[in-house]
Amino acid sequence: MSGVDLARQALLAAREAAKKNGATRQKPKRRTGTAVRRDGREPLGLGSAIGMMMTERGMAAPAAGGSVLARFDGILAAAVPELAGRVRAVAFDVEVGRLDVVPDAPACGTQLRWSAPKLIAAANDTVPGANVRALHVLAPAPVNAGPAMAAAEPDPQPTAPAAPVERRTPPEGYRRAIEAHREAAVPSRVDPGIAEAVERQNRAMRELSRRAFPEPPAVPDDAPAPIDQARVQRRRQAAATEAAALRRARDEKAGREVAVTQRLEQTA
């Protein structure tokens, strides 16, 4: 506890004692004149002596507003520990007892409003005489990192340039295994007979498609086509398509059988 706090406590104790001792006495009238001190030996009250000593030494009793703002981090940690480091106090109006705080996010501000009674009680318990009566939550803003947080963060270390990766020579056994695999792998070869059979099948399918779907004769745009003729044409096209599909299926089956037979002969 500093000397300022001791002086303040002594001043408050002297006032309380004066009130108790002078409760039955009549309060003297205040003098309007200014007393001139000549030799400094006139008697003084304890409060006056302490006030004079603090004035001469440049000390002042800590204001309640300054104490609340200075100790807000501890108050917040005691009342709402999950919001520690995410809220900062910006102002305190001693006359109306309003404490202005700024959260770092809207959700944090909502939780702060719900916890306002708990925070106000913690502030009054931590700072006696502060008389905090209201909590005003301002618009969210980023919370600046304090000295403690700045000291906790290590300085960025310079990144060393990446050294080139040196490729190692593969062992002798690995190279022998790769060469043996390449020699054992047989390149794929296409049999000319199979390729010629596939080409013939493709030509036959194209011819069947041309026959099944012939080019329709040119008809003037304004000449209507007979309905019966259109129906007969559709039936013929359907029959030709079905026949072409059956022939194509038989040809494909025959081609597969020929290919299988040739492969068996080659392997034998």
C-alpha positions in Angstrom: 0.0 0.0 0.0 1.4 3.4 -1.0 1.7 6.5 1.1 -1.1 8.1 -0.8 -3.5 5.3 0.2 -2.3 5.5 3.9 -2.9 9.2 3.9 -6.4 8.8 2.5 -7.3 6.1 5.0 -6.1 8.3 7.9 -8.1 11.3 6.5 -11.3 9.2 6.3 -10.7 7.8 9.9 -10.2 11.4 11.2 -13.5 12.6 9.7 -15.4 9.6 11.1 -14.0 10.3 14.6 -14.8 14.0 14.3 -18.4 13.2 13.3 -18.8 10.9 16.3 -17.3 13.3 18.9 -19.2 16.3 17.6 -22.6 14.7 17.2 -24.1 16.6 20.2 -22.2 19.8 19.6 -23.5 22.7 17.5 -21.6 23.1 14.3 -19.6 26.3 14.4 -20.1 28.9 11.8 -17.6 29.1 9.0 -15.3 32.0 9.1 -15.3 34.2 6.0 -11.9 35.8 6.7 -8.5 34.4 5.9 -6.3 33.4 8.8 -2.7 34.5 8.5 -0.2 32.0 9.9 2.9 33.8 11.2 5.1 31.3 12.9 3.4 28.0 12.0 2.7 26.9 15.6 -1.1 27.3 15.6 -3.0 24.0 16.3 -4.4 22.2 13.2 -6.7 19.3 12.8 -5.5 16.0 11.5 -7.3 16.4 8.2 -5.9 19.8 7.5 -2.4 18.7 8.4 -2.6 15.7 6.0 -4.0 17.9 3.3 -1.3 20.4 3.7 1.4 17.8 3.7 0.0 16.2 0.5 -0.2 19.7 -1.1 3.4 20.6 -0.2 4.7 17.2 -1.5 2.7 17.3 -4.7 0.6 14.3 -3.8 -3.2 13.9 -4.5 -5.7 11.3 -3.4 -6.6 9.0 -6.2 -9.8 9.7 -7.9 -12.5 7.0 -8.0 -12.8 7.3 -11.7 -9.1 6.8 -12.3 -9.0 3.8 -9.9 -11.9 2.1 -11.8 -10.3 2.7 -15.2 -6.8 1.6 -13.9 -8.2 -1.6 -12.2 -10.8 -2.5 -14.9 -8.9 -5.5 -16.1 -8.9 -7.1 -12.7 -12.5 -6.2 -12.2 -13.5 -7.8 -15.5 -11.4 -10.9 -14.7 -13.1 -11.3 -11.4 -16.7 -10.7 -12.6 -16.7 -12.2 -16.2 -13.5 -14.1 -16.7 -14.4 -15.4 -20.1 -14.3 -11.8 -21.4 -10.8 -11.0 -20.0 -8.7 -9.2 -22.6 -11.7 -8.5 -24.9 -13.1 -5.4 -23.2 -11.5 -2.1 -22.3 -12.8 0.8 -20.2 -12.6 4.2 -21.9 -14.3 6.6 -19.5 -16.0 6.9 -16.1 -18.4 9.7 -15.2 -18.1 10.2 -11.4 -21.2 12.4 -11.1 -23.6 9.9 -12.6 -21.6 6.8 -11.9 -21.5 5.6 -15.6 -18.7 3.4 -16.8 -18.2 3.3 -20.6 -16.6 0.2 -22.0 -15.8 -1.0 -25.6 -16.0 -4.7 -26.5 -14.1 -6.2 -29.4 -17.1 -8.0 -31.0 -20.9 -7.7 -31.1 -21.3 -11.1 -29.3 -19.0 -9.9 -26.6 -21.0 -6.7 -26.1 -24.2 -8.8 -25.8 -22.7 -11.0 -23.1 -21.3 -7.8 -21.4 -24.8 -6.3 -21.2 -26.2 -9.5 -19.6 -23.3 -9.5 -17.1 -23.7 -5.7 -16.3 -25.0 -6.2 -12.7 -22.2 -8.6 -11.8 -19.6 -6.3 -13.3 -21.0 -3.2 -11.4 -20.9 -5.1 -8.1 -17.4 -6.2 -8.7 -16.3 -2.6 -9.5 -17.8 -1.3 -6.3 -16.2 -4.1 -4.2 -12.8 -3.6 -5.8 -12.8 0.2 -5.6 -14.6 1.4 -2.4 -16.3 4.7 -2.9 -16.4 4.5 -6.7 -20.2 4.3 -6.7 -20.6 2.7 -10.2 -24.3 2.7 -11.0 -24.5 2.1 -14.8 -22.6 0.3 -17.5 -22.6 1.8 -21.0 -21.5 -0.6 -23.8 -20.2 1.3 -26.8 -19.8 0.1 -30.4 -17.4 -2.8 -30.9 -13.8 -1.9 -31.7 -10.6 -3.9 -31.7 -8.9 -4.1 -28.3 -5.3 -2.8 -28.5 -2.8 -5.2 -27.0 -1.5 -4.0 -23.7 2.1 -4.0 -22.5 1.7 -7.5 -20.9 0.4 -9.0 -24.2 3.0 -7.2 -26.2 5.7 -8.6 -23.9 4.3 -12.1 -24.1 4.5 -12.2 -27.9 8.0 -13.1 -29.0 9.8 -11.0 -31.6 9.6 -12.5 -35.1 12.8 -14.4 -35.9 14.3 -13.9 -39.3 13.7 -16.8 -41.6 16.8 -18.5 -42.8 17.0 -19.1 -46.6 16.1 -22.6 -47.6 19.1 -24.6 -48.6 19.0 -26.4 -51.9 18.0 -30.0 -51.6 20.8 -32.3 -52.7 19.6 -35.4 -54.6 21.3 -38.6 -53.5 22.4 -41.2 -56.0 20.2 -44.3 -55.9 21.8 -47.5 -54.7 23.0 -50.1 -57.1 20.3 -52.6 -56.1 17.6 -50.1 -56.9 18.9 -49.4 -60.4 19.2 -53.1 -61.2 15.6 -53.7 -60.1 14.4 -50.9 -62.4 16.4 -52.3 -65.4 15.0 -55.8 -64.8 11.5 -54.5 -64.7 11.9 -52.6 -68.0 13.3 -55.7 -69.7 10.5 -57.9 -68.4 7.7 -55.5 -69.5 6.5 -56.6 -73.0 5.3 -53.7 -75.1 1.8 -53.9 -76.3 1.5 -55.0 -80.0 -1.6 -54.7 -82.2 -2.3 -57.7 -84.4 -2.9 -56.5 -88.0 -5.6 -59.1 -88.5 -7.6 -57.8 -85.5 -7.2 -54.2 -86.6 -8.4 -55.1 -90.2 -11.5 -56.9 -88.8 -12.4 -54.0 -86.6 -12.1 -51.6 -89.6 -14.4 -53.9 -91.7 -16.9 -53.9 -88.9 -16.9 -50.2 -88.7 -17.4 -49.8 -92.4 -20.3 -52.2 -92.3 -22.0 -50.3 -89.4 -21.6 -47.0 -91.3 -23.2 -48.6 -94.4 -26.1 -50.0 -92.3 -26.6 -46.6 -90.7 -26.7 -44.9 -94.1 -29.3 -47.5 -95.4 -31.4 -47.3 -92.2 -31.5 -43.5 -92.1 -31.4 -42.3 -95.7 -31.5 -38.7 -96.6 -35.1 -37.6 -96.9 -36.1 -36.1 -100.3 -36.3 -32.3 -100.4 -39.9 -31.2 -99.8 -41.0 -27.6 -100.3 -41.7 -25.8 -97.1 -45.3 -24.9 -98.1 -46.2 -28.5 -99.3 -47.9 -30.5 -96.5 -46.7 -34.2 -96.1 -49.4 -36.8 -96.1 -50.1 -38.4 -92.7 -50.2 -41.9 -94.0 -46.9 -41.5 -95.9 -45.3 -40.2 -92.7 -46.6 -43.2 -90.7 -45.3 -45.7 -93.2 -41.9 -44.0 -93.3 -41.7 -44.1 -89.5 -42.5 -47.8 -89.4 -39.9 -48.6 -92.1 -37.3 -46.6 -90.2 -38.2 -48.5 -87.0 -37.9 -51.9 -88.7 -34.7 -50.9 -90.4 -33.2 -49.7 -87.1 -34.2 -52.9 -85.4 -32.7 -55.1 -88.1 -29.5 -53.0 -88.1 -29.3 -53.3 -84.4 -29.6 -57.1 -84.6 -27.0 -57.4 -87.3 -24.7 -55.2 -85.4 -25.0 -57.3 -82.3 -24.3 -60.5 -84.3 -21.3 -58.8 -86.0 -19.9 -57.6 -82.6 -20.3 -61.1 -81.2 -18.6 -62.7 -84.2 -15.8 -60.1 -83.9 -15.2 -60.9 -80.3 -15.2 -64.6 -80.9 -12.6 -64.1 -83.7 -10.4 -61.9 -81.5 -10.5 -64.5 -78.6 -9.7 -67.3 -81.0 -6.7 -65.4 -82.4 -5.4 -64.6 -78.9 -5.7 -68.2 -77.9 -3.8 -69.3 -81.0 -1.0 -66.7 -80.3 -0.6 -67.9 -76.7 -0.6 -71.5 -77.7 
